[in-house]
Structures are given as C-alpha cells and as structure tokens.
C-alpha cells in the first residue's frame, strides 16, 4: 500500500508540476503574443513612416525636376535670342562691309577721275605754255 500511496503522491506531484508548467507556458504565450502585437504595431508604424518619407521625396524630386525643366526652357530661349542677335549683328557687319567696299570703290573711281582730269588740265596748260 505504501508503494501505491507513493505512486499516487508522485502522480499528484507530477500533475501539480504539469499544471504549473502549463500555467507558465500560458503566461509565456501571452507575453509572446503581446510582444508580437507590439512588433506588428511598430512595423506598421515604420512602414507608414517610410511610405510618408517616400511620398515626400517623390514630391521634392518632382518639384526639382519641374524647376530644372523651367531652367532648361529659359536657357534654350536665351540661346535662341542670342543666336538671333548674333545673326542680326553678322548681317549688319556684312552690310557695313559691303557698303564700305562700295564707298571705297566709288572713292577710288572718283580719285582716278580727278587725277585724269587734273592730268588733262595740266597737259592742256603745259601745251599752252609751250
């Protein structure tokens, strides 16, 4: 009987230990679930922050891109205006050069004419003197 009693006590002790282990496992499981819940909340919060930062970065990049496009358009417009101005100035230089050549030719012709006239007059006066 004492052996049966020892076995029964031993069984009860094992049941108590088993119950205690189950209780500890239950507490640990609740703690794990709480930690997982907190981790899920933190992960969701971090994902939201990352998403917000991404949206903000895209907005900033979009504004920078718009600004660069505007600057490029302004630069292109300025370049065209400068090309037009250079073309007009080049045409003006060509016109002035052409006019200068014509004037030089006229002056040269007039000088040749004057020289011929003076020679003729000198020749005529020379003949009269002789």
C-alpha positions as CSV (number, residue, x, y, z in Angstrom):
1,X,0.0,0.0,0.0
2,X,2.8,2.4,0.8
3,X,4.1,1.9,-2.7
4,X,0.7,2.6,-4.2
5,X,0.5,5.7,-1.9
6,X,3.9,6.8,-3.1
7,X,3.0,6.4,-6.7
8,X,-0.3,8.3,-6.2
9,X,1.6,11.1,-4.4
10,X,4.2,11.1,-7.2
11,X,1.4,11.2,-9.8
12,X,-0.2,14.1,-8.0
13,X,3.1,15.9,-7.7
14,X,3.6,15.3,-11.5
15,X,0.1,16.7,-12.1
16,X,0.9,19.7,-10.0
17,X,4.2,20.2,-11.8
18,X,2.4,19.7,-15.2
19,X,-0.2,22.2,-14.2
20,X,2.4,24.7,-13.1
21,X,4.3,24.2,-16.4
22,X,1.0,24.7,-18.3
23,X,0.3,27.9,-16.4
24,X,3.9,29.2,-17.1
25,X,3.5,28.2,-20.8
26,X,0.2,30.1,-20.9
27,X,1.8,33.2,-19.4
28,X,4.8,33.0,-21.8
29,X,2.4,32.5,-24.7
30,X,0.5,35.7,-23.7
31,X,3.8,37.6,-23.4
32,X,4.9,36.4,-26.8
33,X,1.6,37.4,-28.3
34,X,1.8,40.8,-26.6
35,X,5.4,41.3,-28.0
36,X,4.3,40.1,-31.4
37,X,1.4,42.6,-31.3
38,X,3.7,45.4,-30.3
39,X,6.1,44.4,-33.0
40,X,3.3,44.4,-35.6
41,X,2.2,47.9,-34.5
42,X,5.8,49.1,-34.6
43,X,6.3,47.5,-38.0
44,X,3.1,49.1,-39.3
45,X,4.2,52.5,-37.9
46,X,7.6,52.2,-39.5
47,X,6.1,51.2,-42.9
48,X,3.8,54.3,-42.6
49,X,6.8,56.5,-41.9
50,X,8.8,55.0,-44.8
51,X,5.8,55.5,-47.1
52,X,5.4,59.1,-46.0
53,X,9.1,59.8,-46.5
54,X,8.9,58.2,-49.9
55,X,5.9,60.3,-50.9
56,X,7.7,63.4,-49.6
57,X,10.9,62.5,-51.5
58,X,8.9,62.0,-54.7
59,X,7.2,65.3,-54.3
60,X,10.6,67.1,-53.7
61,X,12.1,65.3,-56.7
62,X,9.1,66.3,-58.8
63,X,9.5,69.9,-57.8
64,X,13.2,69.8,-58.5
65,X,12.5,68.2,-61.9
66,X,10.0,70.9,-62.8
67,X,12.4,73.6,-61.8
68,X,15.2,72.1,-63.9
69,X,12.8,71.8,-66.9
70,X,11.9,75.5,-66.5
71,X,15.6,76.5,-66.3
72,X,16.3,74.4,-69.4
73,X,13.4,76.1,-71.2
74,X,14.8,79.5,-70.1
75,X,18.3,78.6,-71.2
76,X,17.0,77.4,-74.6
77,X,15.1,80.6,-75.1
78,X,18.1,82.7,-74.1
79,X,20.3,80.7,-76.5
80,X,17.8,81.3,-79.4
81,X,17.7,85.0,-78.6
82,X,21.5,85.2,-78.6
83,X,21.6,83.3,-81.9
84,X,19.1,85.7,-83.4
85,X,21.1,88.7,-82.1
86,X,24.3,87.3,-83.4
87,X,22.7,86.6,-86.8
88,X,21.4,90.2,-87.0
89,X,24.8,91.6,-85.9
90,X,26.5,89.4,-88.5
91,X,24.1,90.7,-91.2
92,X,24.8,94.3,-90.1
93,X,28.6,93.7,-90.2
94,X,28.2,92.2,-93.7
95,X,26.1,95.2,-94.8
96,X,28.6,97.7,-93.4
97,X,31.5,95.8,-95.1
98,X,29.6,95.8,-98.4
99,X,28.8,99.5,-98.1
100,X,32.4,100.2,-97.2
101,X,33.7,98.3,-100.2
102,X,31.3,100.2,-102.5
103,X,32.3,103.5,-100.9
104,X,36.0,102.7,-101.3
105,X,35.4,101.7,-105.0
106,X,33.5,105.0,-105.6
107,X,36.2,107.0,-103.9
108,X,38.9,105.2,-105.9
109,X,37.0,105.8,-109.1
110,X,36.4,109.5,-108.2
111,X,40.1,109.8,-107.3
112,X,41.1,108.2,-110.7
113,X,38.7,110.5,-112.5
114,X,40.1,113.6,-110.6
115,X,43.6,112.5,-111.4
116,X,42.8,112.0,-115.1
117,X,41.0,115.4,-115.2
118,X,44.0,117.1,-113.4
119,X,46.4,115.4,-115.8
120,X,44.3,116.6,-118.8
121,X,44.2,120.1,-117.4
122,X,47.9,120.1,-116.7
123,X,48.6,118.7,-120.1
124,X,46.5,121.4,-121.7
125,X,48.1,124.1,-119.6
126,X,51.5,122.8,-120.5
127,X,50.7,122.9,-124.2
128,X,49.5,126.5,-123.9
129,X,52.7,127.5,-122.1
130,X,54.8,126.0,-124.8
